[in-house]
């Protein structure tokens, strides 16, 4: 994994998650950037495919970075697949009618983000 960012704390957070998610040896590039103008819209987002992923966050917040890193992991390892406008979680179609926060990939990302945040704080990586 190649991590590209100008922010050292953002780099450290992404690297911390990449190690714990076993992404560090994957052949992919991750581009991270702080976009303060996102604050009124969302905390952050991830886009990408196959070997290039971009994460944009409103601020350098461990939970947000870890949440988006889990989404990278979900795509890289095939747990989350989007095809023809449909989303598949572990091979099963997830209806669009499922509320956003109830989607299984969002639940996993949020849960692991908090686990990683606790691990980050315990390791005193700040």
Residue pairs with C-beta under 8 A, 6 or more apart in sequence:
1 18
1 23
1 24
1 25
1 26
1 27
1 28
1 29
1 30
2 28
2 29
2 30
3 11
3 14
3 15
3 18
3 30
3 32
4 29
4 30
4 31
4 32
5 11
5 14
5 31
5 32
5 33
6 33
7 32
7 33
7 34
7 60
9 60
10 32
10 33
10 34
10 57
10 60
10 65
11 32
12 125
13 60
13 62
13 65
13 66
13 69
13 120
14 30
14 32
14 55
14 65
14 69
15 24
16 116
16 119
16 120
16 123
16 125
17 23
17 65
17 66
17 69
17 70
17 116
18 24
18 30
18 69
20 116
20 119
21 69
21 70
21 72
21 73
23 69
23 72
23 73
23 76
26 76
27 51
28 50
28 51
28 52
28 53
28 72
28 76
29 51
29 52
29 53
30 53
30 54
30 55
30 72
31 52
31 53
31 54
31 55
32 54
32 55
32 56
32 57
32 65
33 54
33 55
33 56
33 57
34 56
34 57
34 58
34 59
34 60
35 56
35 57
35 58
36 58
36 59
37 58
38 44
38 45
38 56
38 57
38 58
39 58
39 59
42 58
43 57
43 58
43 61
43 64
43 67
44 55
44 56
44 57
44 58
44 64
44 65
44 67
44 68
45 55
45 56
45 68
46 53
46 54
46 55
46 56
46 68
46 71
46 72
47 53
47 54
48 54
48 72
48 75
49 75
53 72
53 75
55 65
55 68
55 69
55 72
57 64
57 65
57 68
58 64
62 113
62 116
62 117
62 120
63 113
63 114
63 117
64 113
66 112
66 113
66 116
66 117
66 120
67 109
67 110
67 112
67 113
68 109
69 116
70 108
70 109
70 112
70 113
71 80
71 105
71 109
73 79
74 80
74 105
74 108
74 109
75 81
79 89
79 90
79 105
79 108
80 87
80 88
80 89
80 105
81 87
81 88
82 88
86 93
87 93
87 94
87 96
87 103
87 105
88 94
89 103
89 104
89 105
90 104
94 103
94 104
100 106
101 107
101 110
120 126
